C-alpha cells in the first residue's frame, strides 16, 4: 500500500453534512480527512484531521466504509463522527471553506466516490461497506 487515508463524516443536528473545500486538487469539496501518519491508527488520524481542517473536536461513532483506489494503491477508512467541541474554522492553507450542506443539495466540484461515501453514511448500515474504485471522476455540475 502506498498510502493510507482516513476521513471524518460529520452531521449536524439538522442532518446536514460537513464538507471542506480544498485549496488543492481542483479545489473540490470533500470530507475532512487526510493521510494516516506512521505509527498512527486510522481512527486517530480521522479525529486529528477533523480538528486540523475544521477546528472541531470529534469522537468516532463507528466505521462506515473501507475503500480502495486501485489506480493509486491507496486504502482509506471512513468514520462517522460526532462533534463534541471546538469551533468551526479553517486555516486557509489546505482548506478554504468548511460548511454544512443538505445531502440533497451538495456543492460542486465533488468526486463520485465522495458522493458514494455520503450515501454509505446515510444508509446507516449495520455492516462496514467495502468498495473499490479504479479511477476518480470529479463532478462539476
N, C-alpha and C positions, 0 to 999 in steps of 0.2 A: 504494500500500500504506500503510495507516495504521500498521501495526505489524509488526515482525519479531521472532520469538521463537526461542529455542534451548534445547534440553533435553539432559540427560545421562542415558543409560540405563546403570546400573552394576550388574553382577552380582558377587557374592562367590564364593569358591572352592567353595561348596556349590550354586551355581546359583540362589541367591536374589537377587531384585531389590531395589534400594534405592529406597524411596519416602519422600516427605516429606509431613507433614500441614500444610497451610497454615492460618494464623490468619485468613484472609480467604476470600472466595469459597466460602461454605458449609463451610469447614473440611475441604475434600476432600483426599484422598490423591492425590499427583501425583508426577511425576518432578522432580528438581531442575532448575530452569531459570528463564528469565525473558526480559526484553526485551534485544535487541541495542542497545547504546548507539551513538550517532552515531560513525562512523569505526571501529567495532569489527566484526570478522568474526563470523559465527555460531559458528564453532568456538572462537574465543577467548571469546565470551560463554558458551558451554556450560561451558568449563573454569572461568571466573570464577564463574558461578552455582553450580556444584557446590561450589566452595570456600566461597563465602559462605553457602550454605544447609546444608551438611553438615560443613564442616571438612576434607573430603578433597581431596587433590591428585589430579587425574586427568589422564590423557592420552587423546587421541582415538584410537580404534581404526579407526572408519570411520563414514561417513554411512549411517544406516539408512533414514530416510524424510524426505520433504518433504511438508508438509501445508498445506492452505489452508482457512481458515474464511471462506466467502463472506459469512456474516451479519455478520462483524466486519472484513472486508477485511484479514485477517491471514495472514501466511505464517510457517511455523515449520520448523525443522530439528531432527531427532532424531539424536543421535550416540551410538553405542555407545562407552563409555568404560571405562578400566581404572583402578582406584585404585592410585596409586603412592606414596602417603604421606599424612601428616596423621592426624588422629584424629576419629572420628565425634562430632559435637556439633551443637547447634542454637543459634541466637541467641535464640529465644523471641519475637522481634518478628514476623517474617514466617512463620517455621516453628516449630511447637510440638513436633514429633516427627520423628525420622528412624529408619527401621527397615528391615531386610531381611525380605522376605516370599517364601515359596514361591510361584511363579507360579500354582500350582493352588489357592492359598488366599489370595486378595487381600482387603484390607480395604475397607470402605465408609465413607463415600461416595467414589466414584471415577467419573470420566466414562467413557462408552463409547469416545471417541477415545483416552483413556489406555490402556484395556484393549487396544484395537486396536494401538496403538503397541508395547505389550509383546509381543503376538503377532507383530508385524512383526520385532521384535528377535530373538525366539526362533526365527523361521523361518530366520534366518541366510542370507537370500537374497544371491546374488552381485550383484544389481542393487539400486539405490536404489528404494524404493517411493514412489509419489506418490499422495496421497489428497486428496479434497475433502470437507468437511463443511459442511452448510448450517445446522446448529444443533447444540448440545451438550446431551446429556441426562446428568444425574447419576444414577448407580445407587446406591441406598441399601440394597439387600438382595441 
